[in-house]
Amino acid sequence: MDPLHLCIALGPLSVYLMLIGWINLSSRPFVTSGTRDLIALAIALSGLVVAGPFELFMPETAAVYFQAWIWPPLISLYLLCATLVAMLMRPRIVVYNVTAEQLYPVLESAAAELAPEHRWVGHSLVMPQLGVHLNLEQFGPMRNVQLVSVGGRQDLVAWRRLELELRKGLRDLKVGINPRGFSLLFFGMIMAVLMVYSMVSQPEEIVASLSDFLRR
């Protein structure tokens, strides 16, 4: 792979890995929605998509005619598809850098605040007044927990309220750092160093590849 395509492929991914590594090395949990989590992952993989499938299946006639302007609609199409998938997915809340045992009392407190008549069934929480039914799923190796909706009828506004309550409840919770965050940070930095080295050591090849990439 030439230096330009290497930078395009690894750039967003390295930033994503360093960001997730930094979150896991923080002393506080991080709460986000499933939609934002998926869109962030889609952006991280966008470089691989551009340098791979988009280049491989590029319509050459259109590329010659539109030249560099062929890329904005292609990238927009990818982001729109990722957004559509994220919107069609079941409601989900992701909490990084926390265990299920640490999250449970905060979730219980948030549920009591929003729906006093809530009930637990194993690892499932039912809040019929709000139209929320979720299951607690833990990913032990990376120490994060997902609240995944169960069933088809879900109130998206109630899920947003639950997310805000969790953020409020976890604001003062301090946790130990996740050592696996160092590996994510390390791999992200290795990718960044590799990109910088390839750009510095082969500037002429990057310029030539850029002209071809932009179809000029």
C-alpha positions as CSV (number, residue, x, y, z in Angstrom):
1,M,0.0,0.0,0.0
2,D,1.4,3.4,-1.0
3,P,1.9,6.1,1.8
4,L,-1.2,8.1,0.8
5,H,-3.6,5.2,1.1
6,L,-1.9,4.1,4.3
7,C,-2.6,7.5,5.8
8,I,-6.2,7.6,4.6
9,A,-6.9,4.1,5.9
10,L,-5.2,4.4,9.3
11,G,-5.8,8.1,10.1
12,P,-9.4,7.9,11.4
13,L,-8.8,4.5,13.0
14,S,-5.8,5.7,14.9
15,V,-7.7,8.7,16.3
16,Y,-10.6,6.4,17.3
17,L,-8.3,3.9,19.1
18,M,-6.5,6.7,21.0
19,L,-9.8,8.2,22.0
20,I,-11.2,4.9,23.3
21,G,-7.9,4.2,25.0
22,W,-8.1,7.6,26.7
23,I,-11.7,6.9,27.8
24,N,-10.7,3.6,29.4
25,L,-7.7,5.2,31.2
26,S,-10.0,7.8,32.7
27,S,-11.0,7.6,36.3
28,R,-14.7,8.2,35.5
29,P,-17.2,6.3,33.4
30,F,-18.3,7.6,30.0
31,V,-21.9,7.4,28.9
32,T,-23.0,7.7,25.2
33,S,-26.0,6.5,23.1
34,G,-25.8,3.6,20.8
35,T,-26.4,5.9,17.8
36,R,-23.3,8.1,18.6
37,D,-21.3,5.0,19.4
38,L,-22.0,3.4,16.0
39,I,-21.5,6.7,14.1
40,A,-18.1,7.1,15.8
41,L,-17.1,3.6,14.8
42,A,-18.3,4.3,11.2
43,I,-16.1,7.4,11.1
44,A,-13.2,5.3,12.4
45,L,-13.6,2.8,9.6
46,S,-14.3,5.4,6.9
47,G,-10.6,5.6,5.9
48,L,-10.5,1.8,5.3
49,V,-13.7,2.1,3.2
50,V,-12.3,5.0,1.1
51,A,-8.9,3.3,0.6
52,G,-10.5,-0.1,-0.1
53,P,-13.9,-0.6,-1.6
54,F,-14.4,2.9,-2.8
55,E,-11.1,2.9,-4.7
56,L,-11.7,-0.7,-6.0
57,F,-15.2,-0.1,-7.3
58,M,-14.8,3.5,-8.3
59,P,-16.8,4.3,-11.5
60,E,-13.9,5.5,-13.7
61,T,-16.1,7.4,-16.2
62,A,-17.6,9.4,-13.4
63,A,-14.2,9.9,-11.8
64,V,-12.7,11.3,-15.0
65,Y,-15.6,13.6,-15.5
66,F,-16.0,14.9,-11.9
67,Q,-12.4,14.5,-10.8
68,A,-11.9,15.4,-7.2
69,W,-15.6,16.2,-6.8
70,I,-16.5,12.5,-7.0
71,W,-15.4,12.1,-3.4
72,P,-17.9,14.3,-1.5
73,P,-21.0,12.5,-2.7
74,L,-19.3,9.1,-2.1
75,I,-18.3,9.9,1.4
76,S,-21.7,11.5,2.1
77,L,-23.4,8.3,0.9
78,Y,-21.3,6.3,3.3
79,L,-22.1,8.6,6.2
80,L,-25.8,8.6,5.3
81,C,-25.9,4.8,5.2
82,A,-24.1,4.6,8.6
83,T,-26.6,7.2,10.0
84,L,-29.5,5.2,8.6
85,V,-28.2,1.9,10.2
86,A,-27.7,3.7,13.5
87,M,-31.3,5.1,13.5
88,L,-32.8,1.8,12.6
89,M,-31.0,-0.1,15.4
90,R,-32.8,-0.7,18.7
91,P,-32.2,1.9,21.4
92,R,-29.0,1.4,23.3
93,I,-26.9,3.1,25.9
94,V,-23.2,2.4,26.2
95,V,-21.3,3.0,29.4
96,Y,-17.5,2.8,29.1
97,N,-15.0,2.1,31.9
98,V,-17.5,0.6,34.4
99,T,-18.6,-2.9,35.5
100,A,-22.1,-4.1,35.8
101,E,-21.8,-4.2,39.6
102,Q,-20.7,-0.5,39.7
103,L,-23.5,0.5,37.3
104,Y,-26.3,-1.4,38.9
105,P,-26.9,1.0,41.9
106,V,-26.8,4.0,39.7
107,L,-29.2,2.5,37.2
108,E,-31.5,1.5,40.1
109,S,-31.5,5.0,41.4
110,A,-32.1,6.5,37.9
111,A,-35.0,4.0,37.3
112,A,-36.5,4.9,40.7
113,E,-36.4,8.6,39.8
114,L,-38.0,8.1,36.4
115,A,-40.4,5.2,37.0
116,P,-41.1,4.3,40.7
117,E,-43.0,1.2,39.7
118,H,-40.0,-0.3,37.8
119,R,-39.1,-4.0,38.3
120,W,-36.1,-6.2,37.7
121,V,-36.3,-9.6,36.0
122,G,-32.8,-11.1,36.2
123,H,-30.6,-8.7,34.3
124,S,-33.6,-7.1,32.6
125,L,-35.2,-3.8,33.8
126,V,-38.8,-3.0,33.0
127,M,-40.2,0.5,33.2
128,P,-43.8,0.2,31.8
129,Q,-44.7,3.8,32.6
130,L,-41.9,5.0,30.4
131,G,-42.2,2.4,27.7
132,V,-38.7,1.2,28.4
133,H,-37.6,-2.5,28.6
134,L,-33.9,-3.1,28.6
135,N,-31.3,-5.8,29.3
136,L,-28.0,-5.3,31.0
137,E,-25.1,-6.7,28.9
138,Q,-21.5,-6.5,30.1
139,F,-18.4,-6.9,28.0
140,G,-15.9,-7.9,30.7
141,P,-12.6,-7.7,28.8
142,M,-13.0,-4.0,28.0
143,R,-15.0,-3.2,31.1
144,N,-18.0,-1.6,29.5
145,V,-21.7,-2.2,29.8
146,Q,-24.5,-1.8,27.3
147,L,-28.2,-1.2,28.1
148,V,-29.9,-2.9,25.1
149,S,-33.6,-2.5,24.5
150,V,-35.8,-5.6,24.6
151,G,-39.0,-5.7,22.5
152,G,-40.3,-3.5,19.7
153,R,-42.2,-0.8,21.6
154,Q,-39.7,1.6,23.0
155,D,-40.1,5.3,23.9
156,L,-37.0,7.1,22.5
157,V,-37.6,10.2,24.6
158,A,-37.6,8.0,27.7
159,W,-34.3,6.5,26.6
160,R,-32.9,9.9,26.3
161,R,-34.1,10.8,29.8
162,L,-32.6,7.6,31.1
163,E,-29.2,8.5,29.5
164,L,-29.3,11.9,31.1
165,E,-30.1,10.4,34.5
166,L,-27.2,8.0,34.2
167,R,-24.8,10.7,33.3
168,K,-25.9,12.7,36.4
169,G,-25.6,9.6,38.6
170,L,-22.2,8.6,37.3
171,R,-20.8,12.1,37.4
172,D,-19.3,11.6,40.9
173,L,-18.4,7.9,40.6
174,K,-14.7,7.3,40.4
175,V,-13.3,4.0,39.1
176,G,-9.9,2.6,38.6
177,I,-8.3,2.8,35.1
178,N,-8.7,0.0,32.7
179,P,-5.2,-1.4,31.9
180,R,-6.4,-2.5,28.5
181,G,-6.7,1.1,27.6
182,F,-2.9,1.3,27.3
183,S,-3.0,-1.3,24.5
184,L,-5.6,0.7,22.5
185,L,-3.6,3.9,23.1
186,F,-0.4,2.1,22.1
187,F,-1.8,0.7,18.8
188,G,-3.3,4.1,18.0
189,M,0.0,5.9,18.5
190,I,1.9,3.2,16.5
191,M,-0.5,3.9,13.6
192,A,0.0,7.6,13.9
193,V,3.8,7.3,14.0
194,L,3.7,5.0,11.0
195,M,1.7,7.6,9.1
196,V,4.0,10.4,10.0
197,Y,7.0,8.3,9.0
198,S,5.6,7.4,5.6
199,M,4.7,11.0,4.8
200,V,8.1,12.3,5.8
201,S,10.1,9.6,4.1
202,Q,8.2,9.5,0.8
203,P,6.8,13.0,0.1
204,E,7.2,12.6,-3.7
205,E,5.2,9.4,-3.8
206,I,2.5,11.0,-1.7
207,V,2.1,13.9,-4.2
208,A,2.0,11.5,-7.1
209,S,-0.6,9.3,-5.4
210,L,-2.7,12.3,-4.4
211,S,-2.9,13.4,-8.0
212,D,-4.1,10.0,-9.0
213,F,-6.4,9.8,-6.0
214,L,-8.1,13.1,-7.1
215,R,-8.1,12.0,-10.7
216,R,-6.3,15.0,-11.9
